[in-house]
Amino acid sequence: MKHLFFLICLVQSSIFFSQNNFWQYYQDSIQPLLNSNKYKEAKQKFIALKNIDPDYKLFFIQYSLMYDDTSFYKSEVKQLMSKYGLQIDYADSILIDERYNVFNYLKSEKIKKWSLSNSKSRYRRWSNKNQRTIKIKEALKLAKERDRLVRSLTYSFYPAIQKYDSLCMNKVYEAYKNEIADVDTKNCHLVEELCKLNGNYLPNNFDNGIGTFNSIGLFISHNLKQGTNIEYIRNKIFPYIEQAYLDGKVDATLFYAYDNRLNQYYGYQYYGTLPDSVPVLEKESFSERKSRLKLSTLFNRY
């Protein structure tokens, strides 16, 4: 079930592909083999790849553990620990985000002890060399917890007020919607602040370690889903996303998400990822965007 959940999230984050074609190749050539229990064939294709998203490498070594390929697991997880700040400890088994849960796949006490020992020493060295990234990841962690908390409280509290009259219920619901919007806005501004802190560059999995872009993508997606801060995101945050995409550090999921929500709320698209029947916002600069980013539509791919 955990792998199914992770796979869904990975597919969602890989509908489009950046200048680094890893994401496309993984979904087209590796994931189908894993789905068919052809681990050895998938592994041969995987080890031949370059510029592998660390999140996907973490996901793949969970399969390695499932198939008792501990030697490959060890070689890959050491790199994830040393280069991308992966931590493995007992608390990992109760992480909110199941996609980064490795501990539960460690079957023997021997491999558990080896993983815990290596994680502790390697993470200490990594963190000493990456103090700026530590600040970024701590800020993202707190913001993600705030995001989760306000949404869980809102959705769990709403059924309890349904016994009251509709006017009262709607007022309470609107109050909670405003609270969510406020958290989304704060997280949106945080992303811009962290880009500036990161040397005017989008924090991402390659440069800032496991799970970084997942958190940023979550905050942007929540804002877009609520229809809040759409113009702010386009003007202040997407320039960072565009550059990271051109550098092969992120895929193009957020471009489609932006066009989709812009169309939903305002009847436009901006990046040309929707059918031609949807009018383009700021059409005078669209040719330049299209030529520079080379995005295709979702419908052209599937």
Protein Blocks (a to p, Z undefined) as FASTA:
>chain_A
ZZmmmmmmmmmmmmbccfblklmmmmmmmmmmmmnopaklmmmmmmmpghiafklmmmmm
mmmmmnopaklmmmmmmmmmmmnopacdfklmmgfblmlcmklmmmbfklmmmmmmmmmm
mmmmmmmmmmmlmmmmmmmmmmmmmmmmmmmmmmmmmmmmmmpcfklmmmmmmmmmmmmm
mmmmmmmmmmmmmmmmnoopacdfklnoghklmmmmmmmmmmmmnopaklmmmmmmmmmm
mmmmmnopaccklmmmmmmmmmmmnopafkopacfklccehkllmmmmmmmnopacfklm
ZZ
